[in-house]
Amino acid sequence: MAANKYMENTQSKKQSRLRFDWILVAILVLALFLYGWQIWKAGSANAFYTAAIKSMTESFHNFWYGSFDPAGYITVDKPPVALWFMAISAKIFGVHGWSVVLPSVLFGVGSVYLMYRIIQPYFGKNAARLSALALTLTPIVVADSRTNNMDATLVFFLMLALYFLEKAIGSRKIWSLLISFALIGIAFNVKMLQAFMILPAMYLFYWLAANETWKRKISKLVFATVSLLVFTLAYPISVDMTSASSRPYVGGSETNSLLELAFGYNGSERLLGQTTGTGGTFGAGMNSKTQKKGGGMPGSGSKQPTGTKHNGKSMTPPGGKNMKGQPNGGKKGGPGKMGAGGGGGGAFNIGTAGPFRLFQSALGPEVSWLLPFALFGLIGGLVYFRDRRKRWFNLTTKQKQLILWTGWLVPVYGFFSIASFFHPYYMIMLAPPIAALFGTGVSALVGLFRNNLRTNWKFYLLPAAIIATAALQSWYVYSYYPWLTWIILIAAIVFSIGMAILPRGKAFQTLLVGGMLSIMAAPAWWSLTPTIAAESAMIPTAGPSLLTSSSSGMPGGGGGMGNNSVNTKLLNYVEKNQGSAKYLFATSDSTTAAPYIIKTGKAVMAMGGFNGTDPAITLTQFKKLVKDGNLKYFYYSGKSGNTKIINWIKKHATKVKTSLYQSSNSTSSQPGMAGPGTTSSTKSTKGKAPTGKTTSGKAPAAGKGRPSGKPGSKPSMSRKSKMKPNKTTSKTPSKSTHKSSQGQGNMQGPGGMGSTGVLYDLSSIYK
């Protein structure tokens, strides 16, 4: 009998595992559609990373280090783990826009599934479904999952770490705990310190939830911390310990160190908005001198006028004067302040620093649509899931789960509330805790509503959550659809009042569904816009403005990388005359080099990394490359902090006749990169060819030459070197152009791309 009963139980468990939740399947299909539809129109997506992926498919050496160029000169400014998945996809399917984006799509869908799996065992299917749906319909999640940036990959690994943490608590097996913390170490090598934001929540949750003695908890957490450190530091230390002559220069770093990159450019400088190597200057493109002159730091409350000084020179923020939602202006009532300076010399509207920054119109429409409901849900959950037979500090299992998600939300919310530089698409870090607290909050607030009388304040938490959420959403949509504002507000109020005054029963269920639909409709539409627009941008964003902008890799004013165009005339000239040179040509920055690497697969040297300011090579090393015949041409796009090399080139090299390489027509078509040519709503004036005038900045100290033309270790160069901004003019956009939720403007073509730059023949120097 006992054996038969055991067999029946085993069979029942197997059947339950095989039973699909068809609503979950529908949500996953919806996620796959939103994240994956039309990715075959991705163009070059984020060309900076696509060029690296192209290079990484050329050799294992490039693959291991995440080299930006096929010659292994310099890396991208992040660890390569996320790019590894993309490079593997590109190796299997070829380098196409969709193949480099595909891993992000799959990781995005995977995160939705993990959300369901984490919530369902504790709060039931309905709460898990709502949490998964909320994550699916978070606009910035859709936008990030449609590009080859690293954020969708990062969130997946963080969610996977929580999944194994839950298993470790349930099974009491240390291996699950070690895997959980090891996954955070891997996530560190996806996007560095950003992954560590959820560590306080993990430590606290394990301490509260593990049903073990305190000594056992401490010993396990010690081993888990060791696992974290091993998987965090193994790769960076191996890179830093490798001879600089045997690997690429670490892009974005000042000292050719991956650890320095993590704690400097990708660490403290993000928080403080300090001067950087790759990003030019954080804090709206201003240095400390201009700040003292009254330029203001982001979040200071001072408006940033058009014509802000950049390194002592006037510049107009991309997007033009008084563009709605752009850094130099916003809708009345919104932040409308200058945001932090982005890579490529642009500026991003990240609102005014303070406790309500994430509710403001600059960042809110990316992620905060359901944040009010999530906060009400957290309060209601802590009350509803309490065991009244015990004292208030004796937490139930469900309350501990809420603390886990709150522990994720609070540090991330706090960081982005005060940080001086970040891109708006980083808001994806807030999406999982908001989605989880929303799904569990619906369950809790409905329970409180049903179990309390109208005289009890708990009864009104559900209607209040719906109305508060609708009020915030109505503000977000007003700039685009004033009529929709009133529909959202009226619907939410009617459904909420109806729930409060009508008898509970079927009518309540209908009104509840109506109330949920009233606060899900707007974020659902915002989430649909990147899919309709086929967006796959360097600076991903979501919103109706995408539907009025031309797109191909830079849709909707993604900003940052320009139009990723290739000057065919320039390319034909340097290819014809390259000879046996190692590099097709050199240029100041990765922005200019990327399209040529993608198109040809040949080595193009981005001398100063992403924005031309990395101290990756000294004059002595550069001269050796030229003298050995490994470098014959230098294209000066106007971007570089290495004035010593630029001055030497201008003094000794021969200018190539402009008619041989300059062309007014350029193309963004690239082998295996689908998508129409890019157009920009910002029209740049035709610039004059640069003269011998030098850019500002301290010259680097000469270092020892090195074989094979690779950059040396830790060359001396001031981080204060800056690029001279390109002058642009722009048309005033229509009302439907970007609002403050987007906060980026279309950029001028990267470095002129051969139409305004100067090509120098270096081979004549040592003849």
Buried (B, 14 or more C-beta within 10 A) or exposed (E): EEEEEEEEEEEEEEEEEEEEBEBBEEBBEBBBBBBBBBBBBBBBBBBBBBBBBBBBBBEEEBBBBBBBBBBBBBBBBBBBBBBBBBBBBBBEEEBBBBBBBBBBBBBBBBBBBBBBBBBBEBBEEBBBBBBBBBBBBBBBBBBBBBBBBBBBBBBBBBBBBBBBBBBBBEEBEBEBBBBBBBBBBBBBBBBBBBBBBBBEBBBBBBBBBBEBEEEEBEEBBEEBEEBBEEBBBEBBEEBBEEEBEEBBBBBBBBBBBBBBBBEBBBBEBBBBBBBBBBBBBBBBBBBBEBBEEEBBBBBBEBBBBBEBBBBEEEBBBBBBBBBBBBBBBBBEEBBBBBBBBBBBBBBBBBBBBBEEBBBBBBBBBBBBBBBBBBBBBBBBBBBBBBEEEEEEEEBBBBBBBBBBBBBBBBBBBEBBBEBBBBBBBBBBBBBBBBBBBBBBBBBBBBBBBEEBEEEEEBBBBBBBBBBBBBBBBBBBBBBBBEEBBEBBBEBBBBBBEBBBEEEEEEEBEBBBEBBBEBBBBBBBBBBBBBBBBBBBBBBBBBBBBBBBBBBBBBBBBBBBBBBBBBBBBBBEBBEEBBEEBBBBBBBBBBBBBBBBBBBBBBBBBBBBBBBBBBBBBBBBBBBBBBEBBBBBBBBBBBBBBBBBBBBBBBEBBEEBEEEBBBBEEBBBBBEBBBBBBBBBBBEBEEBEBBEEEBBBBBBBBBBEBBEBBBBBBBBBBBBBBBBBBBEBEBEEBEEBBBBBBBBBBBBBBBBBBBBBBBBBBBBEBEE
